[in-house]
Amino acid sequence: MSKISAFLSSKTFFANLALAVLAMLVLVFMINMVLRVVTNHGDALAVPDLSGLSLDEAQSLLVENDLEFEVLDSAVFNPDLPLGSVVNQFPLAGARVKQGRVVLLTINPFVVAKVEVPNIVDKTMRRAVYDLQSKGFLVGELIYKPDIAKDVVLALEINGQLIMPGEKYIKGTIVDLILGSGLGDVRLA
């Protein structure tokens, strides 16, 4: 034990310990410098706003900014945007990213699938609205006609034309409902 305690209190031990600590500090400093250069630490650019742009326009804008892109999904149809345009992006516009980052794009489909109008005749207004919206249709005007069945769907219209359940239209089409108003004050003879 006395040899170990003598070594631990010797000048040689403290010199080697100081050299080891200095070597570790230099190594950490060098690794930090290399990582800053390799990872472009502090160099970031803003992601441009791509919403509403066509896929070609979005691609050229991303290439100008040294960014890459990948199309995630094109199943979400937005009737307010042109076909084939960007609906959503990640990272969001304005986010700070590094050069070469992949921007994920959701685009409006190039071909819109038509959806079958559900059979909602003789169903309550509440159920009809739910069924139409779940298929992707928008509910337009509620037109009331005298009928014994109050708030029950009598017929469907699109742009003033009567339609039949089972016909196919694109998502986002506005469907007007013709509903029974109930008899109210009408007297039966």
Secondary structure, 3 states (H helix, E strand, C coil): CHHHHHHHCCHHHHHHHHHHHHHHHHHHHHHHHHHHHHCCCCCCEECCCCCCCEHHHHHHHHHHCCCEEEEEECCCCCCCCCCCEEEEEECCCCCEECCCCEEEEEECCCCCCEEECCCCCCCEHHHHHHHHHHHCCEEEEEEEECCCCCCEEEEEEECCEEECCCCEEECCCEEEEEEECCCCCCCCC
